[in-house]
Amino acid sequence: MDSSETSKLMTAKLKKGFFISLEGIEGTGKTTQARLLSERLIEEGYEVILTQEPGGTVIGNRIREILLHVDHREMSYMAELLLYNAARAQHLSEKILPALNQGKVVITDRFTDSTVAYQGYGRGIDIQLIMSINDIATEGIKPHLTILFDLDVETGLQRNKGINKVDRLELEDIEFHKKVREGYLKIAEAETGRIKIVDASLSFEIVAQKVWEIVRWRLEK
């Protein structure tokens, strides 16, 4: 299926609602920004669902525990890829699509771009294979808008150390995280219409304002 056919399929399935994903490497503050954006949209009168990947459902949260637990460092890259997409398929079916069909705004902290960046560019799994599996799990659905929070790797990891946040992926070496960041930027370069980059090194207040300006513009459009 080419990109135009995928776009038509996505449009047909997402007749209602508005789907936003937030992406970025570790420590960019996207989880905080997701909450702030949700609160702002609710203030503006929108019905909002705030969720995350992996997770968002009971089944997804169980898979999340397996994926991120620091004791599971022996997990194969392919098992990792398939578990992320298993959680995603459940997430989409149980939570995201029903909310969109009710005309709500759905904000997810991570979606398919994370898998391409982490398992593709970071792990080295074939990108086309990952995209094919992503398409199976999502039936070709992508967010209407993706905001990529960009930050240098050293700063991001240091931020997470400051709040004592540790999971299996954060234990990877710095070169892994640099590959992930480079991957995100390549993804954004290829999809400038959907993906907008925000400088995450700025204060969270300024970042929140920039995010709101992007989202408001797209909603009005």
N, C-alpha and C positions, 0 to 999 in steps of 0.2 A: 504494500500500500504506500503510495507516494504522499508527500507532505500535504498536497491540496486535498486528497481524498481523506486523510486523517483529520484535517481541519474541518471538512464538511461533516464528518462523523461526529466530531466533538461538538460542533454547533447544534447538530440535530439532537444530541443527547442532553445538552445543557441549555434547554429552552428557557429555563427560569433560573433565578438566583445569580450569584456572582462568586466565582471560585478564585481565591487568592492563596498563593503559597509563599512562604518566607524561607529563604535559603542562606547558607553561609557556613564557613568553617567553624570550628570550636571557638567559643568566647566572643562572638560578634554581637551578642546581646539580642539575637532575634527572638528568643522566647519572651523577653521583657517587651520587645517591640510588638510582638503578636498580641500580648495582653493589652498594651496601650492602644493599639489600633482597634481592637475589639471594643474597648470601652468608649472610644471616640465615635465609632460607628453606631453603637447603641444610643449614645447621646444625640446623634443625628436622626434617630428614629428607625434605624435598620434592625431587622432581626438577624442575629449573628450566632454562628456556631464556631467556637474556638476549639481546635483539636491539634493533634500532633502525630508524627510518625517516627519510628514505629510505635503503634499504640492506637489510641482513639476508640477502641472497643475492648471488651473483656478478653477476647481471643488475642487481639493485637497487643494488649498489655502483657499477656503471658509470653508471647513471642519476644517482646521488647526485653523482658527480664533475661531471657536466654541469650539474646544478641549482645546485650551490653554488660553482662556480668563479667567481672574481671577474672573469674576462674575459668572462663571459656576461651582462653587464648589459643587453644589448639583447633578451634573451629576452622574448617576448610573455607576457602574463599567462595566456592560454589554453594556450599550450604548457607553461608552468610547471605549471598545474593538471593537465593530462593526463599529464605526465611523473611527477608525484607518484603519481597513481593507477595508472599502468602499473607503477611499482616496487611499489606496494602490492598489486596483484593477484598479482604473482609472489611477493611476501613471504608472503602469506596461503596461497597454494597450495603453495608449496615448503617453508615453514618453520613457520608458525604453526599451521595446521590439523593437520598430521601430529603435531606435539608435543602439542596438546590432545587429539587422539584417542588418544594414548598415556597420557593422564592426567597430563601434566606441567603445571606452572605456567609460563605464558609472560609475561614482562615485556618490553614494548616501550617504548623511548624515542621517543615520538610515535606517533600513529595518525591516524584520520580527523578528530579535533577540531582538530588542527594545520592541516589543509587549510581547514576552515571558518573558523578564526581568522585565518590568514595570507592565504589567497587570497580569502576572503569579506569579512571585516571589514577586513582590511588593504588588499587590492587593490581591493575593491569589486565583485568578480564576484558575480552573483546567488546568494544563499545556497541557494535551492531547486535551482538548477542544480547547484551543488557537491554538495549532498546526494544528488541523483539519480545523479551520476557516482560518488560515494563508494559508493552502494548497488550500482551495477553492478560496481565493482571488488571489493567485499567480500561480495557476495551478501547484503547486509543485516546482516552480522555486526558486532557492537560488543563492546568489552571488558565483562567482568562488573563491573569496577571501574576507575575512572579517578581518579588523584590529580593535581590541578592545583596546581602550585607557583606561588603568587602573589607578585609583587615589583614595586616601582616600576621603571619603565623605565630611569631614569637609573642606578640602582644596578646593574641587570642588565647594561647595556652597559659600565659601568665595570669590573665584575668580569671581563668577557671581555677587555677591553683589558689588564687586569692579567696575564692568562695568554697574551696575544698571539694570541687566537683571532679570526680574521677569515674570513667567508665572504660570499657575494653578498647574502644577506638582511640581514646585520648592517650592510652599507653603506647601507641605507635610512635616511631621516631619522627623527628621534625621533618625529614625528607618526605615521608608519607603525607604529612599535612600540607607541605608545599605543593606536592603534586595535586592534591585535592583542590587547593586554591587555584592553581593554574587551570585545572579542569573546569572549575566553575566559570572562570573568565572566558574560556573557550566556548562553553555552552552559551553564555550570555552574548558573545560576539556573533554566534550563529543565529540567535533568536532575539534580535533587538526589539522587535515589536512586542513580544511578551515579557521579556526580562528587563527590569530596570535596576541599575546598580546604585547603591547608596554607600557612601563612605562611613564605615562603622567606627572610625577612629574619633569622630566628632562626639560631642556630649550627647547623652541619650535624649535630652530635650530637643536638640537640633535635629538629630536623626529622626525622632518621632514626628517632627514638623515636616521634614522632607518626605517621609513615608505618607503622611496624610495628604500632602499636596499631590503626590503621584496617584494615590487611591481615589481621591476626590475627582481628579481630572478624568480618570478612567470611568468612574461611575457616571459622571455627567455626560461623558462621550457616548 
